Amino acid sequence: MAAVVRQWQAVQPGLDTGPMEIIGRINRCAALLQQAEDAPLRRAGLSRPEFDLLGALRRTGHELTPGDLARETFSSGAAVTKRLKQLTERGLVERRGDTRDRRVVHLRLTDAGRDLVDGILPVQLAYETAVLSGLDGLEQGELAALLGELLSQLEGRLGALRT
């Protein structure tokens, strides 16, 4: 990223590349993390988005609708539907129709789904700890706080743009 910034400064010396230095590094970190594909999840035969769905069902502790899961995981309805089909076929999630409205489906983890999430979460967290091990605890706290603030601002601004 530093080389990219230097190249832009050479071509456009008056250009403020500060935003690029932040956004570019965030994007590069995200790309590298996605390339690693969360090794423990991959070994369990799960993608990160599938684990996010299972995790949402586990951490909320109650049944959710596909729409609830889309909101919880910041995913599109179509993506949630596709992932739920696969997770249901694998016996990790079960569907229950709504007694009042047949169009509504309620989803919950099966015992196998709950066991999988409970078993893999400590391993995944250990993996993520190793990924972040180059930063000490204070640096990790500062980074989490700064990213949390940025995320909050972006959600507010971008949310307002969508309405």
N, C-alpha and C positions, 0 to 999 in steps of 0.2 A: 504494500500500500504506500509505503514511503517513496518508492521508486515512481509510482504512478503520480503522486503529488508533485514530486520534483519535475517530472516530465511536463505536467500541466503548467507548472510555474515557469518553466523554460519557454514554453510556447505562448503562454498568456501571463506575463510577469505581474500584472496588476490584479489578477483574479484572486479572490479570497477562497482558498481551497479548504478552509476550516471545516465547513459542513461535510465535505467529501471525506475528510480524514476521519470523521466520526461515523457517518453513515456507511462509508466504504468498509471500515473495520468491522462494524456490526454485521454487515452483509457477508464479509469474508469469514468471520467467526461462525455465522449460521451455516454457510456452505461447508466449512470444514466439519462442523458437528454433524451435519446431515450426511456427509461422506462417510463418517465413522459409523453411521447408522446404529448408534446405541447398541454396542456389541451384546450386552446381556439380553436385550429384547430380540435381537436377531437370532441368538441361540435358542430362544424360546419360540421362535417362529412368528414373532410379532413385529409389526412396523410401529413406529412412534405414534402415528395417528390411531392405530388400533388400540395400543396401550392407553392412549389418552381417553378413548371411549370407555374402556374397561375401568380405568382409574376413576373416571367421573361417576360411573355407576357405583363403585366401591366407596369412594369418599363421601358421597352425598348420603349414602345409607338408605336410600329408598328408590322406588321405581321412577324411571324418567321416560318421557316420550322422545321420539326421534328429534322433535323440535327443541326440547330441553337439551338434549345431547349436542345438537348443533350449536346452541348458544354457549354451553359449557366448554366446548372444545374449539370454538371459533372456526367451525367447519361449515361447508355448504350442506344443505339438506340432501343433495344427491350423493355427496361423498359419504355422509353418515349412513344413508340407506345402503350403499354398496358395502361399506365396512360391516354394518350390522348383519347383512346377509351372510358374509363370510364367517363372522364370529358366531352366529347362530348355527350355521352348518358344522362348525367345530365343537359345538356343545358348550360354549362359554357364556352365551347370552340366551335368555328365553323371552318370548313375547307373550303378552296376555292382552286380549281384547278388552276394551272398556265396556262395561255392562250398560252404560247409558248412551254411548255413541260408538257405533261399530267402526267408524272411520278412525278412531283413536286407538293407538297401540301403546301399551305400557311395557317397558323393558326392565329386566333385572338380571343380575349375574346368576348363573347356575353355581352349584357348589364347586364345580371344576373351575369356573371363571374366577370365583372368589379365592380359591386356593392358588391359582396361577398368579393373580395380582399380589396376594399376600406373600407368596414365595419369591417373586421377582423384584418387588419394590426395594427390599434391602440391598439386593445385588446391584440393581440399577443405580441406587443412590451411592453405593460404594464406587461404581464406575464413574459417576458424575463427580464425585469427590476427587478421584484420581485425575480426571480431565482438568479440574480446577486447581490441582495441587501446586502449580507454579505461582499461585497467588496466596499470600498468607491470609489468615482469618480477617484481619482488618481490611486488607485490600478487597477481599471477597465481599465483606459487608458494605464497603463504600461503593463497589461496582453494583451490587444488588440494589442499593438505595438510589443510585443515579439512574440505573436502567428502569427502576420502578417509577421514578419521577418522569422520565422520558415517556414511558409507556402510558402513564396517566395523562400526560399532556396530549400525546398523539391520539389516544382514545377519545378524549374530549374534542379535539379539533377535527379529527377525521369523522367522528360520529356526527358532529354538527354539519359537516359537508354532505353526509349521506342523506340527511333529512330534507 
